[in-house]
């Protein structure tokens, strides 16, 4: 069984749940099937500086403007990528 804190792929979880539902698997079977999924690879990204206080995520392209004095976020709030310096 995976550590309960492991992240799993949303798509894999949906496919597993659908397969279980089609086959009449109960909640315990669904939990067992989800626990068998491998941990998802964490998405990693980098902030691209567009100008003095504007950055965008290289994974999803979402643009963010930072308030003066605030620090860059460690994760993209849009796609969840962990930002590396």
C-alpha positions as CSV (number, residue, x, y, z in Angstrom):
1,X,0.0,0.0,0.0
2,X,1.2,3.5,-0.8
3,X,1.8,6.1,1.8
4,X,-1.4,8.0,2.2
5,X,0.5,11.2,1.5
6,X,1.5,10.1,-2.0
7,X,0.1,12.1,-4.8
8,X,-1.5,10.1,-7.6
9,X,-2.5,11.0,-11.1
10,X,-6.0,12.5,-11.3
11,X,-6.5,10.8,-14.7
12,X,-5.4,7.4,-13.3
13,X,-7.7,7.8,-10.4
14,X,-10.7,8.6,-12.6
15,X,-10.0,5.6,-14.9
16,X,-9.6,3.3,-11.9
17,X,-12.8,4.6,-10.3
18,X,-14.7,4.1,-13.6
19,X,-13.4,0.6,-14.0
20,X,-14.4,-0.2,-10.4
21,X,-17.9,1.3,-10.9
22,X,-18.5,-0.6,-14.2
23,X,-17.5,-3.9,-12.5
24,X,-19.6,-3.3,-9.4
25,X,-16.7,-3.0,-7.0
26,X,-17.6,-1.6,-3.6
27,X,-15.9,1.2,-1.7
28,X,-13.3,-1.1,-0.1
29,X,-12.3,-2.4,-3.5
30,X,-12.1,1.1,-4.9
31,X,-9.8,2.1,-2.0
32,X,-7.6,-1.0,-2.6
33,X,-7.4,-0.2,-6.3
34,X,-6.5,3.4,-5.7
35,X,-3.8,2.3,-3.2
36,X,-2.2,0.2,-5.9
37,X,-1.7,3.2,-8.2
38,X,1.9,4.4,-8.4
39,X,2.8,7.9,-7.1
40,X,2.5,10.6,-9.7
41,X,5.7,12.3,-10.8
42,X,5.6,15.8,-9.4
43,X,5.3,18.6,-11.9
44,X,8.2,20.9,-11.8
45,X,8.3,24.4,-13.3
46,X,10.1,27.7,-13.3
47,X,9.0,31.3,-13.2
48,X,9.8,33.3,-16.3
49,X,10.3,37.0,-15.6
50,X,8.3,39.1,-18.1
51,X,9.1,42.4,-16.5
52,X,9.9,43.9,-13.1
53,X,7.0,42.3,-11.2
54,X,5.3,40.0,-13.7
55,X,6.1,36.3,-14.1
56,X,4.6,33.4,-15.9
57,X,4.7,29.7,-15.3
58,X,6.6,27.8,-17.9
59,X,4.3,24.8,-17.4
60,X,0.9,26.3,-17.9
61,X,1.7,29.8,-19.1
62,X,-0.4,31.6,-16.5
63,X,0.8,35.1,-15.7
64,X,1.0,36.6,-12.2
65,X,1.8,40.1,-11.0
66,X,3.5,40.3,-7.6
67,X,2.7,43.1,-5.2
68,X,5.7,45.2,-4.3
69,X,7.7,43.5,-1.5
70,X,6.1,40.0,-1.9
71,X,8.1,36.9,-2.8
72,X,7.6,34.6,-5.7
73,X,5.4,31.6,-4.9
74,X,7.0,28.2,-4.5
75,X,4.1,26.5,-6.4
76,X,2.0,27.7,-9.4
77,X,-1.5,28.2,-8.0
78,X,-3.0,27.4,-11.4
79,X,-1.3,24.0,-12.3
80,X,0.4,23.1,-9.1
81,X,3.9,22.9,-10.5
82,X,6.7,23.1,-7.8
83,X,8.9,26.0,-8.8
84,X,12.6,25.6,-8.9
85,X,15.0,28.5,-8.8
